[in-house]
Amino acid sequence: MPAPARPHRPAEPAGTDVLVVGAGLAGLHVATLLARQGHDVLLVDRRTTLAGAIRTTGIFVRKTLDDFPLPEEHLGPPIRRVLLYPPGMGRPVSLVSDRDEYRVGDMARLYEAAAVVAVDAGVRLALGTRYAGRQGDTFRLTGRDGPAEVRARFVVGADGARSSVARDLGLDRNRHLLIGAEEVFQVPPNDEPPTFHCVLDPSLAPGYLAWVVHDGQHAHVGVAGYADRFPEGLRRAVERFSASAPGLAGVERPEEVERRGGPIPVGGVLRRISCAEGLLVGDAAGAVSPLTAGGLDPCLRLSELAAPVLDDALRSGKPDALTHYSGAGLRGSFRGRLSLRRALSHVRTPVATTAAFTLLRTPLGRAAAGRILFGDRSLPGSPAPHAGAARN
Ligand SMILES: Cc1cc2nc3c(=O)[nH]c(=O)nc-3n(C[C@H](O)[C@H](O)[C@H](O)COP(=O)(O)OP(=O)(O)OC[C@H]3O[C@@H](n4cnc5c(N)ncnc54)[C@H](O)[C@@H]3O)c2cc1C
């Protein structure tokens, strides 16, 4: 007689203290900080390698370089010079700082270095693993070996501008977005100092700018703006710009270039970025300067704010601790830049931009531009001593 069939009992999902979704800079950093506090952290990313599908130019501003010990060997030469071009690209306004202002990161190497630091700290990193949804404290993941479930006391949405975790937790979501794309290729050194060329022309980059960063090692040639205002689409806009981009005299664009691109949230930090089940960091939380569209500094700083809040909730067993993590107060640091972003979004014609350049050429205009480009403003949230983003 055959043995009676045992009732099928699905295996208990594996458990973790914190599931971090997204191994961009924000997710890698918050995961590392939590693991260093002794918590069990599972960090998942749908990318199969952190060296691929990069969505950023990787310009780090001085304040980030001062506060976070990024590995020197993965940073390009310092940049002090910015050239601002009006429509038509004639007669740029030149701004030169007496300090090193920017460095372009080799992002593939920086992500990989940060992943090594995370794993050394005890983070369990699962690449090629997509977050696919949530039911209570159980999260569905689709990995290399098929679907799996994991239970977590808290989830962190570090999954970028269009965060699924934000949606599933019922938190605020980014509604005000630009899109950007660029081509990246190696360049031979030239006689020019490393330069950030910015073209302000709404017919080319509606609502934002087109750029060339030439630091003597790589060129990044890109365009960003409001998606619905590119008459022929973003890709075509990059091609058009690339054909006449400034700062590339004598540079031959190779046949094969690396292409990067993605959405950029510019509505300021979202208000509701936490609940009893988890919280958001980085682009998922809208932590990007609405004016400059810089998100690398704010994403590191917001992770610095998020980690102690999660640590507190895990140790005390009181999920209420997470309610202290709110974007409402942080929005204040973006108020001025939000107003300027709104103003910029209304400049729709090259004629209006050209007129604005008349102001930009005055001492007052130059001083204002210098404050935006070389200013020290950022989110609160300085790293704890020895809390490096990718080292230590
Ligand atoms: C073209 C462009 C150029 C930019 N240039 C600069 C710059 O020079 N300087 C600057 O300061 N800022 C720049 N920004 C903004 C900056 O890159 C971002 O603000 C920053 O990288 C955000 O980091 P993050 O970790 O929050 O998100 P991301 O780096 O976007 O990381 C999110 C991660 O989540 C993963 N993910 C998403 N969904 C899932 C899922 N369902 N399951 C598993 N994994 C998932 C993704 O694969 C990704 O790795 C740029 C943005 C763009 C689009």
Ligand as a Chemical Component Dictionary entry (heavy atoms), coordinates in Angstrom:
data_LIG
# 
_chem_comp.id                   LIG 
_chem_comp.type                 NON-POLYMER 
_chem_comp.pdbx_formal_charge   0 
_chem_comp.three_letter_code    LIG 
# 
loop_
_chem_comp_atom.comp_id 
_chem_comp_atom.atom_id 
_chem_comp_atom.alt_atom_id 
_chem_comp_atom.type_symbol 
_chem_comp_atom.charge 
_chem_comp_atom.model_Cartn_x 
_chem_comp_atom.model_Cartn_y 
_chem_comp_atom.model_Cartn_z 
_chem_comp_atom.pdbx_ordinal 
LIG C1  C1  C 0 22.214 60.765 -16.919 1  
LIG C2  C2  C 0 22.379 61.094 -15.457 2  
LIG C3  C3  C 0 23.534 61.743 -15.036 3  
LIG C4  C4  C 0 23.693 62.062 -13.683 4  
LIG N1  N1  N 0 24.843 62.661 -13.301 5  
LIG C5  C5  C 0 25.036 62.976 -12.010 6  
LIG C6  C6  C 0 26.266 63.524 -11.594 7  
LIG O1  O1  O 0 27.187 63.683 -12.384 8  
LIG N2  N2  N 0 26.409 63.864 -10.285 9  
LIG C7  C7  C 0 25.413 63.680 -9.374  10 
LIG O2  O2  O 0 25.600 64.030 -8.202  11 
LIG N3  N3  N 0 24.246 63.114 -9.744  12 
LIG C8  C8  C 0 24.041 62.737 -11.028 13 
LIG N4  N4  N 0 22.879 62.129 -11.404 14 
LIG C9  C9  C 0 21.939 61.741 -10.350 15 
LIG C10 C10 C 0 22.570 60.563 -9.560  16 
LIG O3  O3  O 0 23.142 59.669 -10.447 17 
LIG C11 C11 C 0 21.535 59.816 -8.709  18 
LIG O4  O4  O 0 20.876 60.768 -7.890  19 
LIG C12 C12 C 0 22.188 58.749 -7.832  20 
LIG O5  O5  O 0 22.975 57.886 -8.593  21 
LIG C13 C13 C 0 21.104 57.976 -7.103  22 
LIG O6  O6  O 0 21.628 56.847 -6.462  23 
LIG P1  P1  P 0 20.631 55.754 -5.901  24 
LIG O7  O7  O 0 21.494 54.738 -5.242  25 
LIG O8  O8  O 0 19.536 56.374 -5.125  26 
LIG O9  O9  O 0 19.906 55.151 -7.176  27 
LIG P2  P2  P 0 20.489 54.267 -8.444  28 
LIG O10 O10 O 0 21.916 54.551 -8.591  29 
LIG O11 O11 O 0 19.532 54.545 -9.507  30 
LIG O12 O12 O 0 20.364 52.809 -7.890  31 
LIG C14 C14 C 0 19.137 52.132 -7.834  32 
LIG C15 C15 C 0 19.442 50.665 -7.956  33 
LIG O13 O13 O 0 18.230 49.933 -7.729  34 
LIG C16 C16 C 0 18.203 48.844 -8.597  35 
LIG N5  N5  N 0 16.785 48.445 -8.742  36 
LIG C17 C17 C 0 15.757 49.183 -9.203  37 
LIG N6  N6  N 0 14.623 48.485 -9.143  38 
LIG C18 C18 C 0 14.938 47.264 -8.620  39 
LIG C19 C19 C 0 14.187 46.089 -8.312  40 
LIG N7  N7  N 0 12.857 46.016 -8.520  41 
LIG N8  N8  N 0 14.827 45.024 -7.791  42 
LIG C20 C20 C 0 16.174 45.073 -7.570  43 
LIG N9  N9  N 0 16.946 46.162 -7.848  44 
LIG C21 C21 C 0 16.330 47.236 -8.351  45 
LIG C22 C22 C 0 18.830 49.370 -9.892  46 
LIG O14 O14 O 0 19.335 48.314 -10.677 47 
LIG C23 C23 C 0 19.920 50.277 -9.352  48 
LIG O15 O15 O 0 21.165 49.602 -9.234  49 
LIG C24 C24 C 0 22.680 61.754 -12.739 50 
LIG C25 C25 C 0 21.526 61.093 -13.171 51 
LIG C26 C26 C 0 21.381 60.755 -14.503 52 
LIG C27 C27 C 0 20.143 60.032 -14.938 53 
# 
loop_
_chem_comp_bond.comp_id 
_chem_comp_bond.atom_id_1 
_chem_comp_bond.atom_id_2 
_chem_comp_bond.value_order 
_chem_comp_bond.pdbx_ordinal 
LIG C1  C2  SING 1  
LIG C2  C3  SING 2  
LIG C2  C26 DOUB 3  
LIG C3  C4  DOUB 4  
LIG C4  N1  SING 5  
LIG C4  C24 SING 6  
LIG N1  C5  DOUB 7  
LIG C5  C6  SING 8  
LIG C5  C8  SING 9  
LIG C6  O1  DOUB 10 
LIG C6  N2  SING 11 
LIG N2  C7  SING 12 
LIG C7  O2  DOUB 13 
LIG C7  N3  SING 14 
LIG N3  C8  DOUB 15 
LIG C8  N4  SING 16 
LIG N4  C9  SING 17 
LIG N4  C24 SING 18 
LIG C9  C10 SING 19 
LIG C10 O3  SING 20 
LIG C10 C11 SING 21 
LIG C11 O4  SING 22 
LIG C11 C12 SING 23 
LIG C12 O5  SING 24 
LIG C12 C13 SING 25 
LIG C13 O6  SING 26 
LIG O6  P1  SING 27 
LIG P1  O7  DOUB 28 
LIG P1  O8  SING 29 
LIG P1  O9  SING 30 
LIG O9  P2  SING 31 
LIG P2  O10 DOUB 32 
LIG P2  O11 SING 33 
LIG P2  O12 SING 34 
LIG O12 C14 SING 35 
LIG C14 C15 SING 36 
LIG C15 O13 SING 37 
LIG C15 C23 SING 38 
LIG O13 C16 SING 39 
LIG C16 N5  SING 40 
LIG C16 C22 SING 41 
LIG N5  C17 SING 42 
LIG N5  C21 SING 43 
LIG C17 N6  DOUB 44 
LIG N6  C18 SING 45 
LIG C18 C19 SING 46 
LIG C18 C21 DOUB 47 
LIG C19 N7  SING 48 
LIG C19 N8  DOUB 49 
LIG N8  C20 SING 50 
LIG C20 N9  DOUB 51 
LIG N9  C21 SING 52 
LIG C22 O14 SING 53 
LIG C22 C23 SING 54 
LIG C23 O15 SING 55 
LIG C24 C25 DOUB 56 
LIG C25 C26 SING 57 
LIG C26 C27 SING 58 
# 
